[in-house]
């Protein structure tokens, strides 16, 4: 039986921490679906299409990874692609409470749904997309936190300081 997992997020932008989790999941599962959300509660730096294009560029070397976009409930999207396993990352204890609530809510809405929680490699435990955006907006070097494709895209945005 093929095992498929979905890794949802806004990925604005994708970071080395995200990539670390995706790479590790690709070794544990036959198929990883990176699902880019159109979260209406968040204002994004990159458009949905820009985020998708960046992720495709960054993950092109992996052959068991698929990149999709979705809006609405993750549960509905997961059903539409026939997977009942969600991947989420835990950077700190503060993430655990939120992720536990999400996992429980998802399981209430879909009893077959399971959530797999992975911790990032130690060198990425503090990396978040919002921190990458902030460092870039202040003219800082994000090369340790984001792949070259993201670094180039951030520079092209000419973010005001």
N, C-alpha and C positions, 0 to 999 in steps of 0.2 A: 504494500500500500504506500502510495506517495504521500509524504508529509509536507504540507504547505503552511507557512506562517505569514502573517501580515504585520508589517511594521508601519504604523501610522504616525503622521506628524505633519507639521507645517514646513519643516526643513527650510527655514528662512534666515540664513542659508544652511545648507548641509555642512556639518562640521566633521572634523576628524573623529570626534566621539561617536557621531552617528555611523560613520563609515566603519569604525571598530566593531560596533554592535552588528551591523549588517554583514560584515565579513565573517564574524563568529557564527552568526545565525546561518549563513550559507553553508557552513560546515556541519551544522547540526540538523538542518532540514533540507529536503530535496529541492524546495522552491521557496524563495523569499519574495513577497510582494511588498515593495516600498510604496505606500499609499500616501500621496501628498494631499493634505486637507485644504479645503477652501474655508477655513474657520472664519466665520463672519464676525467673531468677537475680537479678532486680532487684526491690526493694521500691519501689513507686510511690507518689507523693503522691496522684495522682488515679486513680480506677478507670478501667478500660478504657472504659466507657460515658461517663464524664465527659470523658476525653481525646478521644473521638470527637465528642462534642457540641461541645466547644470548637473542634476543628479544623473541623467543619462551619460553625460560626458565623464563624470567621476567614476561611475560604476561599470563602464563599458567592458572591462576585462572579466567580469563575472558572467558566466553563462547560465546560472540558475536564479538570476534576479530579474524581476519584472518591475517596471515603474508605472504606476497608475495615478490618476487624480480622482478625488471623490468629494462630494458634498453631502451633507446630511449626517444621519447616524452611522457610526462605524459598523454597528451590528448589521444594518441593512447592506452596507457595502460588502462586509465579510460574507454574508449569505450569498450575495450576487456572484462572488468568485469562489464559492464553495470551500471556505475554510472556517474553522472554528477555533483557531489558535492565533492569539495576538501577542506580539513581542513589544515589550516596554523596557526602557532603560531606567536604572536607579543610580543616580550619582551620589546621593546623600540620604541620610535618614529622613530628611524633610520630604523627599520625593516619595518615600515609602507610603506615608499616610494617604497621599493623593492617589497613588497608583493602586493601593488596596481598595479605596473607595470606587475607583473606575472599574477595577476587575469585578468587584461585587455587583455593581450596577449592571455591567455587561452580562454577568451570569444570571441576574434576575430577569433581564430582558430576553436572554437566550441561554437556557440552562446548559446547553452543550458547549458553550463558549469557555475556553480556557485562556489564561494569560500567563505567559512565560516572562519572568523578570530577569534581566541580565544586568550585571554591573559592568561598567566600562573598564578597560585597562586603567591602571592607576594614573598613567600620564594624561588621561582624558577625563578623569573624575570631576574636574572643575569646569570643563568646557561646556558652554551653552551657546546656542545661536544668538540669544540676546546679548551675551557678553561679546561675541565676535562682532556683532553690529555696532555695539558701543565703542569698542576699541578702534574699529575702522573709522567710525564717525569722528573720533578724536585724533585721527591720523596715525594711529599705532600700527605696529607690525602684527598681522594675524597669521603669519606663515606657520607658526607652531600649532595653530588651532584649526586651520581650514586648508583644503587642498588648493593647488595652484589655480584651478579653474575658478574657484570662488574668490580667491585673492584678485584675480584679473577682473572679474565681474564687479567686485566692490570698488575697485579703482575707477572703472568706467562710469560708475554711478555719480562720481564726484560729490560724495556726501559732504554737506556743509559742516564746517567745524564750529 
